[in-house]
Amino acid sequence: MNSDQELAHKIKIKFGTSPNEPNWQQLENIKRDVQALVAKGITPTEKDWAEIVKRHCPDAGSYIYKGADTADLITLMQLATKK
């Protein structure tokens, strides 16, 4: 699993997106928005992440996946800002 696939999976689990979200375009938009915050010196909070994901994945929050939530914010940010 590459870093984009891992990020997409963790976003799906953490924010309850549909099984097909985020797609590659949604993921690129999410990464762009997170990177824009980081470039301004802002460390995205969980609320920031949730707003960004909801903006690009309208079904976010509609699904629940069973199992441990291992998508901590530090890991999400590392994956989103990885070049």
KAGI-V349613 format. One line per field, one symbol per residue. burial: I if it has 24 or more other ideal C-beta (glycine too) atoms within 12 Angstrom, else O. A space follows every 50 residues. Layout:
# KAGI-V349613
burial->???
This chain:
# KAGI-V349613
burial->OOOOOOIIIIIIIIIIIOOOIIOOOIIOOIIOIIOOOOOOOOOIOOOIII OIIIOIIOOIOOOOOOOOOOIOIOOIIOIIIOO
